[in-house]
Amino acid sequence: MVGNPELVKILVRKIDGLVKCEKWIRGDDGDRHAVESKAEWWLKRLIGRTKRVAVDWPFPFSVNKLFVLTLSAGLEGYHVYVDGRHVTSFPYRTGFTLEDATGLILSGDISVRSVFAASLPLVHPNISSQQHLEFSTRWRAPSLPHYGVELFIGILSAGNHFAERMAVRKSWMQHNSIQSSKVVARFFVALHPRKEINVELKKEAEYFGDIVIVPYVDNYDLVVLKTVAICEYGVRTVSADYIMKGDDDTFIKVDDVMTRVRNVPYSMSFYIGNINYRHRPMRHGKWAVTYEEWPEEEYPPYANGPGYILSSDIASYIVSEFEVHKLRLFKMEDVSMGMWVEQFNRTKPVYYFHSLRFCQYGCVEGYVTAHYQSPRQMMCLWEKLQMQTIPECCNMR
C-alpha cells in the first residue's frame, strides 16, 4: 500500500493492552504550525495547559512510500500495525461478533498493491481463550432457595455474548443479596444459528448454572418470548415477589432496586422504570413499524427495556394469558410489556413509577441501572461501588 495522509494522533485508553487512537488530526511537514495549534487546543481541553509544546509523534505513513498494514482481531477489538509497528486499536461495539465482519474497506489516497488475508478463527475469542481463563467455581451461581426470593432478575443475552455475561457475573451479580439467594439472577439465551456456539453455550450453562436456554433460534422478532420466559421463571420456578428484566449490557445497582420495591405497599400492583408516555411508532427507516404490525398511532406507556420491575401479580397474568393464547405479541419487547401492563390495569389498578435513573442511553450519576456498558465499564462500576455508596459512572468504552 502507498499512503498519502500524514497524521498526528491523540491517544487514550488501551485495548487488549494496546493503545487506542481517540482522534486522528491531518497535517503535513509544511503545516507544522497548524499541527502544533491543534495540539495546543487539545491540551487546553484535556489538562488546561497553555504552554506551547512541540509535537514529535512519528507519523505512521509517508507520501508515495510503500508500507505494510496489518489488521488483527483481539479479545477486545481490532489492532492496526504499519510495517510491524503498532499504530492504533479500536474496540468492538457492544455485542459485536467476528461473524459480523464480512469485508474490509480502505478509503482515501491509498493505492493497494497486494492483499493477503489469513483465516479468522471459527469461534470468537470471547468463547475460546477467554472462556477457558474465566471458568472458575468462584463465578458459579448459588443454588436456588426453596423459598424467600424477594426479587428475580431476568437478563436477556445472546449465545455469543460470553464476555458480557462474564462481566455481569464478576460485577453486580456478586452482590450480597444475590450470593445469599434473596435475589436470584439468570440469563435468558436463545439458540444460535451456528452449532459450535450452541455447544459452547451448553457447556457454559452447565458449568455456571445461571443460564436458561429458550428453545428457538435467536431472532429480533422473537425477543418478546424471552420476556415471557422471564415472567414464567420468576413466578413459577422461584416464586419471587418482584420480577425485573435487564440486558447483558445493563449494570444494575441491586441495593437501589431493593429499596424501591420495598417502599411500595406489598398489595400494590406496580410497574417501575424509565417510562415513555405517548410515544409514536416510527413508520420509516431502519426501525420502521408497519401499520399491519402496529395500527395505533401511539404506543401504550412502557418502560425502556434495559431495566424495569414488575409486581409478581402482573407477571403471573402475563404467563396465564400467554398459555391460553390471549397474549398479544409485538416484536418490541418493552412496548409489549407496556401493552400487557395496560391490559392488566383494566382489572386491577397499576401504579406507574417513572425514574430517569433507569438509564436508557449510557449512565448518569446516581443511576439505578446503566445501559450500554461494556465489560470493562461493568467492572469499573462494580469497583467504584466497593469503595463508595454513591454510584458514579465510568467514562470509558
SULFEN-V172884 format. One record per run of one state. SS is the DSSP state (~ for helix, > for strand, _ for the rest). FROM is the first residue (numbers start at 0). TO is the last residue. Records with the same first field share a line. If there is no record, write none. Layout:
BEGIN
SS=FROM-TO + FROM-TO
END
This chain:
BEGIN
_=0-0 + 3-4 + 15-16 + 27-27 + 47-61 + 63-63 + 66-67 + 73-75 + 82-83 + 91-96 + 100-108 + 111-123 + 127-127 + 134-135 + 139-149 + 157-160 + 170-170 + 174-174 + 179-181 + 191-193 + 208-209 + 217-218 + 237-240 + 247-249 + 252-252 + 262-267 + 276-300 + 323-331 + 344-348 + 354-356 + 358-367 + 370-373 + 387-396
>=1-2 + 5-14 + 17-26 + 62-62 + 64-65 + 68-72 + 76-81 + 84-90 + 109-110 + 150-156 + 182-190 + 210-216 + 241-246 + 250-251 + 268-275 + 301-310 + 349-353 + 357-357 + 368-369
~=28-46 + 97-99 + 124-126 + 128-133 + 136-138 + 161-169 + 171-173 + 175-178 + 194-207 + 219-236 + 253-261 + 311-322 + 332-343 + 374-386
END
